[in-house]
Amino acid sequence: MSTPFIADQTFKNQDYIKVRLAKGEYENCIFRGCNFENGYVDNQNFMECEFIDCNLSNANLAHTTFNEVTFLDCKMLGIKFDDCNDFLLDFTFRNCTLNLSSFYGLKLKNQEFNDCKLIEVDFTDADLTGAIFKNSHLERAIFSRTNLQKVDFTSAINFSIDPENNQLQHAKFSKDGLLGLLSKYQIKIE
């Protein structure tokens, strides 16, 4: 049984909690104001799609493919992105709340997190080479054995990164952000 191909469609204000999104390959589709909270979005393929003002909190994304997908103004609490299909994984987050989500072990080179809340997000063993955390809040985010080479943290806030446990070559920080690199030493800078 082949999976249906759905292209160039807009799905607006749909509630996918009780009735799940039909299995398919979605290309160049827009999901606006849709609710996927605690729902099943597993085994789907999204290519060049946009999710705008959607709630995907605690959604099951197992084996789902996201290729050139943009999330804008979305609520995405507790999502296990590490359950997604990592082949061609490519997404952008703008003004999203991703608290308590996991990107464990993913290759997210040049990933963009713009104006996002990433409180208690797990980036353990991830490769974030060249990523940008523009105006993003990273309180209690976990960076452990994470490749942070060439990452731009210049406008990120409230992060704590152990330089001895992560790769930081050529990463960018503001002077104010340097405290996030020294927090493990419990020193006071005045």
Secondary structure, DSSP 8 states (H G I E B T S, - for coil): ----EEES-EEES-BTTTS----SEEES-EEES-B-TT-B-TT-EEES-EEES-B-TT-B-TT-EEEEEEEES-B-TT-BGGGS--TT-EEEEES-B-TT-B-TT-B-TT-EEES-B-TT-B-TT-B-TT-EEET-B-TT-B-SS-B-TT-B-TT-BS----TTSSB-TT-B--TGGGHHHHGGGT----
